[in-house]
Amino acid sequence: MLSAIFLKEWLKVRWVWLGLLVLHLGMLLYLLLAIRHQFRVEHSEMIWYWAFELRRLLYAPIQYLPLLTGVLIAIAQFGPEMLGGRFRLSLHLPLRADLLVWSWVGFGALMGALLALLDAVALYWIIAGWFPHEAAVSALLTALPWLLGGWIGYFGATLALLEPAAPRRLIYLGLSAAFLALLYQHRGYQEYDQVLPVLIALALLFIPAVILPAHRYRHQR
């Protein structure tokens, strides 16, 4: 049963996910070429000054990529289900409704996590090519809120899509937007190190929260 559910979810998101994979690879290649170009046209001392004295984020172009990924995966996964009226039928499969919904969102979150892992590995490799190991680790720690933004984008869009009542849908979107605003307040490196564990703990609350709109949708008249 679980393998059939995952296959169904993959068929729904495969083209969007593959398109996002191409987009991620393209943005990472752009980042690689942009940094290499800067080292070719500027003195290394100037780039180090920009990076470590002025605290300029050389990899800022990818900051919204995880957020876009999470939102698009959620839309691809649940948009057709809601527009086509198939979601209610899916909830009557011979499986507990909460486990069914968690299997759906687990698959979607996994698809987003694979692209986030690609971003993290590539970011470390790109930065380590021109800077010390410590700078590459710092880049990963700085990018963690952006990766968490992909999680919030996915679950926030999922909650809004599954919720049958428009007022609650707006509440979910507002809470998700406020959470995302917190994640993009940075102005330099590793500014979220102290508060990030708290933000991650709060983000995990989205996992049980997705059951509520699904339950309301199933039992609405």
ZADOKOL-154234 format. One record per residue (C-alpha): residue number from 1; residue in one letter; x negated, y negated, z. Coordinates in nm, 4 decimals, padded with zeros to 6 digits, m for minus. Each point is the difference from the previous one (the first is absolute). Example, Ala and Ser with C-alpha at 12.3 -4.5 7.8 and 13.67 -1.06 7.14 Angstrom:
BEGIN
+-----+--------+----------+----------+----------+
| num | residu |       px |       py |       pz |
+-----+--------+----------+----------+----------+
|   1 |      A | m01.2300 |  00.4500 |  00.7800 |
|   2 |      S | m00.1370 | m00.3440 | m00.0660 |
+-----+--------+----------+----------+----------+
***
This chain:
BEGIN
+-----+--------+----------+----------+----------+
| num | residu |       px |       py |       pz |
+-----+--------+----------+----------+----------+
|   1 |      M |  00.0000 |  00.0000 |  00.0000 |
|   2 |      L | m00.2722 | m00.2475 |  00.0959 |
|   3 |      S | m00.1974 |  00.0636 | m00.3183 |
|   4 |      A |  00.3155 | m00.0584 | m00.2053 |
|   5 |      I |  00.0624 | m00.3290 |  00.1828 |
|   6 |      F | m00.3561 | m00.1177 | m00.0639 |
|   7 |      L |  00.0250 |  00.0976 | m00.3672 |
|   8 |      K |  00.3218 | m00.1991 | m00.0309 |
|   9 |      E | m00.1613 | m00.3026 |  00.1649 |
|  10 |      W | m00.3063 |  00.0285 | m00.2230 |
|  11 |      L |  00.2165 |  00.0043 | m00.3114 |
|  12 |      K |  00.1654 | m00.3215 |  00.1184 |
|  13 |      V | m00.3191 | m00.1926 |  00.0734 |
|  14 |      R | m00.2559 |  00.1539 | m00.2346 |
|  15 |      W |  00.0006 | m00.2682 | m00.2705 |
|  16 |      V |  00.0012 | m00.2868 |  00.2480 |
|  17 |      W | m00.2758 |  00.1670 |  00.2031 |
|  18 |      L | m00.2146 |  00.0655 | m00.3074 |
|  19 |      G |  00.0522 | m00.3592 | m00.1098 |
|  20 |      L | m00.1048 | m00.1176 |  00.3451 |
|  21 |      L | m00.3056 |  00.2247 | m00.0162 |
|  22 |      V | m00.1032 | m00.1717 | m00.3234 |
|  23 |      L |  00.0651 | m00.3400 |  00.1598 |
|  24 |      H | m00.2111 |  00.0873 |  00.3067 |
|  25 |      L | m00.2850 |  00.1275 | m00.2150 |
|  26 |      G |  00.0203 | m00.3120 | m00.2152 |
|  27 |      M | m00.0053 | m00.2352 |  00.3011 |
|  28 |      L | m00.2896 |  00.1872 |  00.1600 |
|  29 |      L | m00.1924 | m00.0128 | m00.3276 |
|  30 |      Y |  00.0718 | m00.3730 | m00.0192 |
|  31 |      L | m00.1304 | m00.0432 |  00.3549 |
|  32 |      L | m00.3164 |  00.1940 | m00.0848 |
|  33 |      L | m00.0656 | m00.2047 | m00.3141 |
|  34 |      A |  00.0811 | m00.3300 |  00.1744 |
|  35 |      I | m00.2488 |  00.0623 |  00.2822 |
|  36 |      R | m00.2655 |  00.1229 | m00.2430 |
|  37 |      H |  00.0533 | m00.3108 | m00.2121 |
|  38 |      Q | m00.0444 | m00.2252 |  00.3020 |
|  39 |      F | m00.3310 |  00.1630 |  00.0850 |
|  40 |      R | m00.1131 | m00.0484 | m00.3596 |
|  41 |      V |  00.0864 | m00.3696 | m00.0276 |
|  42 |      E | m00.0716 | m00.1124 |  00.3577 |
|  43 |      H | m00.2911 |  00.0406 |  00.2367 |
|  44 |      S |  00.0470 |  00.2767 |  00.2542 |
|  45 |      E | m00.0601 | m00.2489 |  00.2827 |
|  46 |      M |  00.2962 | m00.2091 | m00.1186 |
|  47 |      I |  00.2348 |  00.3011 | m00.0124 |
|  48 |      W | m00.1088 |  00.1042 |  00.3489 |
|  49 |      Y |  00.0670 | m00.3549 |  00.1149 |
|  50 |      W |  00.3496 |  00.0110 | m00.1491 |
|  51 |      A |  00.0704 |  00.3401 |  00.1518 |
|  52 |      F | m00.1479 | m00.0274 |  00.3482 |
|  53 |      E | m00.0165 | m00.3720 |  00.0767 |
|  54 |      L |  00.3113 | m00.1271 | m00.1775 |
|  55 |      R |  00.1755 |  00.3360 |  00.0678 |
|  56 |      R |  00.1257 |  00.0218 | m00.3561 |
|  57 |      L |  00.1702 |  00.3338 | m00.0710 |
|  58 |      L | m00.1485 |  00.1247 | m00.3245 |
|  59 |      Y |  00.2615 |  00.2761 | m00.0210 |
|  60 |      A |  00.3104 | m00.2138 |  00.0639 |
|  61 |      P |  00.1455 |  00.0751 | m00.3499 |
|  62 |      I |  00.1119 |  00.3447 |  00.1195 |
|  63 |      Q |  00.1706 | m00.1125 |  00.3210 |
|  64 |      Y |  00.3576 |  00.0234 | m00.1300 |
|  65 |      L | m00.0541 |  00.3175 | m00.2009 |
|  66 |      P |  00.1057 |  00.2420 |  00.2796 |
|  67 |      L |  00.3124 | m00.2069 |  00.0703 |
|  68 |      L |  00.1038 |  00.0084 | m00.3652 |
|  69 |      T | m00.0678 |  00.3739 | m00.0058 |
|  70 |      G |  00.2186 |  00.0742 |  00.3006 |
|  71 |      V |  00.2938 | m00.2033 | m00.1287 |
|  72 |      L | m00.0089 |  00.1499 | m00.3504 |
|  73 |      I | m00.0242 |  00.3577 |  00.1270 |
|  74 |      A |  00.3023 | m00.0576 |  00.2253 |
|  75 |      I |  00.1997 | m00.1484 | m00.2885 |
|  76 |      A | m00.0913 |  00.2863 | m00.2325 |
|  77 |      Q |  00.0857 |  00.2557 |  00.2655 |
|  78 |      F |  00.3278 | m00.1348 |  00.1360 |
|  79 |      G |  00.1247 | m00.2584 | m00.2493 |
|  80 |      P |  00.1425 |  00.2501 | m00.2520 |
|  81 |      E |  00.1465 |  00.2088 |  00.2835 |
|  82 |      M |  00.1960 | m00.2952 |  00.1368 |
|  83 |      L |  00.1076 | m00.1455 | m00.3361 |
|  84 |      G |  00.1097 |  00.3377 | m00.1298 |
|  85 |      G |  00.1874 |  00.0941 |  00.3161 |
|  86 |      R | m00.2062 |  00.3179 |  00.0360 |
|  87 |      F | m00.1344 | m00.0764 |  00.3449 |
|  88 |      R |  00.3110 |  00.1153 |  00.1863 |
|  89 |      L | m00.0053 |  00.3324 | m00.1882 |
|  90 |      S | m00.3655 |  00.0523 |  00.0876 |
|  91 |      L |  00.0796 | m00.0397 |  00.3700 |
|  92 |      H |  00.2279 |  00.3054 | m00.0192 |
|  93 |      L | m00.2779 |  00.2393 | m00.0929 |
|  94 |      P | m00.0374 |  00.2999 |  00.2390 |
|  95 |      L | m00.2588 | m00.1785 |  00.2119 |
|  96 |      R |  00.0230 | m00.2279 |  00.3007 |
|  97 |      A |  00.0570 | m00.3533 | m00.1249 |
|  98 |      D | m00.2771 | m00.1512 |  00.2116 |
|  99 |      L | m00.2551 |  00.2561 | m00.1217 |
| 100 |      L |  00.1150 | m00.0575 | m00.3555 |
| 101 |      V | m00.0440 | m00.3770 |  00.0214 |
| 102 |      W | m00.3370 |  00.0356 |  00.1722 |
| 103 |      S | m00.1153 |  00.2380 | m00.2719 |
| 104 |      W |  00.0938 | m00.2605 | m00.2611 |
| 105 |      V | m00.1726 | m00.2892 |  00.1711 |
| 106 |      G | m00.2928 |  00.2221 |  00.0942 |
| 107 |      F | m00.0563 |  00.0755 | m00.3657 |
| 108 |      G |  00.0282 | m00.3643 | m00.0993 |
| 109 |      A | m00.2339 | m00.1099 |  00.2788 |
| 110 |      L | m00.2482 |  00.2685 | m00.1075 |
| 111 |      M |  00.0029 | m00.1278 | m00.3570 |
| 112 |      G | m00.0740 | m00.3494 |  00.1268 |
| 113 |      A | m00.2675 |  00.1309 |  00.2373 |
| 114 |      L | m00.1856 |  00.1675 | m00.2882 |
| 115 |      L | m00.0291 | m00.3328 | m00.1786 |
| 116 |      A | m00.0977 | m00.1721 |  00.3265 |
| 117 |      L | m00.2742 |  00.2598 |  00.0468 |
| 118 |      L | m00.1220 | m00.0709 | m00.3524 |
| 119 |      D | m00.0128 | m00.3718 |  00.0823 |
| 120 |      A | m00.1886 |  00.0590 |  00.3256 |
| 121 |      V | m00.2618 |  00.2317 | m00.1514 |
| 122 |      A | m00.0516 | m00.2221 | m00.3033 |
| 123 |      L | m00.0206 | m00.3163 |  00.2105 |
| 124 |      Y | m00.2665 |  00.1528 |  00.2224 |
| 125 |      W | m00.1975 |  00.1213 | m00.3026 |
| 126 |      I |  00.0223 | m00.3357 | m00.1811 |
| 127 |      I | m00.1059 | m00.2092 |  00.2995 |
| 128 |      A | m00.2742 |  00.2469 |  00.0979 |
| 129 |      G | m00.1467 | m00.0405 | m00.3475 |
| 130 |      W | m00.1062 | m00.3594 |  00.0770 |
| 131 |      F |  00.0166 | m00.0367 |  00.3770 |
| 132 |      P | m00.1164 |  00.2010 |  00.3041 |
| 133 |      H |  00.2038 |  00.2860 |  00.1448 |
| 134 |      E |  00.1270 | m00.2294 |  00.2773 |
| 135 |      A |  00.1547 | m00.2350 | m00.2558 |
| 136 |      A |  00.1749 |  00.2896 | m00.1758 |
| 137 |      V |  00.1442 |  00.1236 |  00.3308 |
| 138 |      S |  00.1079 | m00.3554 |  00.0799 |
| 139 |      A |  00.1760 | m00.0155 | m00.3372 |
| 140 |      L |  00.1993 |  00.3115 |  00.0874 |
| 141 |      L |  00.0975 | m00.1359 |  00.3404 |
| 142 |      T |  00.1007 | m00.3308 | m00.1586 |
| 143 |      A |  00.2118 |  00.1810 | m00.2597 |
| 144 |      L |  00.1835 |  00.2208 |  00.2518 |
| 145 |      P |  00.2834 | m00.2534 |  00.0519 |
| 146 |      W |  00.0510 | m00.0074 | m00.3777 |
| 147 |      L |  00.0246 |  00.3796 | m00.0080 |
| 148 |      L |  00.2463 | m00.0156 |  00.2887 |
| 149 |      G |  00.1932 | m00.2501 | m00.2097 |
| 150 |      G |  00.0565 |  00.2772 | m00.2534 |
| 151 |      W |  00.1581 |  00.2120 |  00.2748 |
| 152 |      I |  00.2266 | m00.2855 |  00.1082 |
| 153 |      G |  00.0902 | m00.0775 | m00.3599 |
| 154 |      Y |  00.0985 |  00.3611 | m00.0631 |
| 155 |      F |  00.2050 |  00.0494 |  00.3146 |
| 156 |      G |  00.1540 | m00.3460 | m00.0108 |
| 157 |      A |  00.1172 |  00.0514 | m00.3575 |
| 158 |      T |  00.1215 |  00.3506 |  00.0874 |
| 159 |      L |  00.2052 | m00.1272 |  00.2923 |
| 160 |      A |  00.1561 | m00.2700 | m00.2159 |
| 161 |      L |  00.0824 |  00.2451 | m00.2782 |
| 162 |      L |  00.1524 |  00.2633 |  00.2280 |
| 163 |      E |  00.2033 | m00.2420 |  00.2123 |
| 164 |      P |  00.3650 | m00.0131 | m00.1173 |
| 165 |      A |  00.0884 | m00.3242 |  00.1835 |
| 166 |      A | m00.1254 | m00.3237 | m00.1567 |
| 167 |      P | m00.0504 | m00.1889 |  00.3310 |
| 168 |      R | m00.2205 |  00.2766 |  00.1410 |
| 169 |      R | m00.1854 |  00.0150 | m00.3313 |
| 170 |      L | m00.0882 | m00.3665 |  00.0382 |
| 171 |      I | m00.1135 |  00.0620 |  00.3569 |
| 172 |      Y | m00.2317 |  00.2790 | m00.1122 |
| 173 |      L | m00.1435 | m00.2169 | m00.2748 |
| 174 |      G | m00.0480 | m00.2898 |  00.2420 |
| 175 |      L | m00.1773 |  00.2133 |  00.2607 |
| 176 |      S | m00.2233 |  00.1560 | m00.2650 |
| 177 |      A | m00.0851 | m00.3410 | m00.1465 |
| 178 |      A | m00.0865 | m00.1332 |  00.3466 |
| 179 |      F | m00.2218 |  00.3009 |  00.0663 |
| 180 |      L | m00.1742 | m00.0482 | m00.3339 |
| 181 |      A | m00.0534 | m00.3681 |  00.0752 |
| 182 |      L | m00.1902 |  00.1025 |  00.3128 |
| 183 |      L | m00.2265 |  00.2252 | m00.2051 |
| 184 |      Y | m00.1033 | m00.2720 | m00.2424 |
| 185 |      Q | m00.1048 | m00.2750 |  00.2408 |
| 186 |      H | m00.3712 |  00.0765 | m00.0304 |
| 187 |      R | m00.2597 | m00.2594 | m00.0926 |
| 188 |      G | m00.3149 |  00.2083 |  00.0376 |
| 189 |      Y | m00.1401 |  00.3366 |  00.0921 |
| 190 |      Q |  00.1449 |  00.2476 |  00.2522 |
| 191 |      E |  00.2349 | m00.2494 |  00.1581 |
| 192 |      Y |  00.2517 |  00.2784 |  00.0781 |
| 193 |      D | m00.2373 |  00.2373 |  00.1803 |
| 194 |      Q |  00.1495 | m00.0645 |  00.3450 |
| 195 |      V |  00.3672 | m00.0053 | m00.0942 |
| 196 |      L |  00.0026 |  00.2592 | m00.2786 |
| 197 |      P |  00.0693 |  00.3016 |  00.2296 |
| 198 |      V |  00.3123 | m00.1774 |  00.1261 |
| 199 |      L |  00.1118 | m00.0792 | m00.3551 |
| 200 |      I | m00.0542 |  00.3620 | m00.1044 |
| 201 |      A |  00.2028 |  00.1230 |  00.2978 |
| 202 |      L |  00.2834 | m00.2357 | m00.0972 |
| 203 |      A | m00.0217 |  00.1117 | m00.3627 |
| 204 |      L |  00.0491 |  00.3620 |  00.1067 |
| 205 |      L |  00.3448 | m00.0944 |  00.1303 |
| 206 |      F |  00.1130 | m00.0216 | m00.3608 |
| 207 |      I | m00.0160 |  00.3812 | m00.0203 |
| 208 |      P |  00.2928 |  00.0701 |  00.2352 |
| 209 |      A |  00.1764 | m00.3178 | m00.1163 |
| 210 |      V |  00.0665 |  00.1394 | m00.3503 |
| 211 |      I |  00.2395 |  00.2545 |  00.1486 |
| 212 |      L |  00.2464 | m00.2697 |  00.1091 |
| 213 |      P |  00.1028 | m00.1386 | m00.3415 |
| 214 |      A |  00.0080 |  00.3506 | m00.1476 |
| 215 |      H |  00.2346 |  00.1107 |  00.2783 |
| 216 |      R |  00.2256 | m00.3014 | m00.0535 |
| 217 |      Y |  00.0030 |  00.0562 | m00.3756 |
| 218 |      R |  00.0949 |  00.3654 |  00.0411 |
| 219 |      H |  00.2874 | m00.0676 |  00.2368 |
| 220 |      Q |  00.1386 | m00.3230 | m00.1438 |
| 221 |      R |  00.3515 |  00.0168 | m00.1379 |
+-----+--------+----------+----------+----------+
***
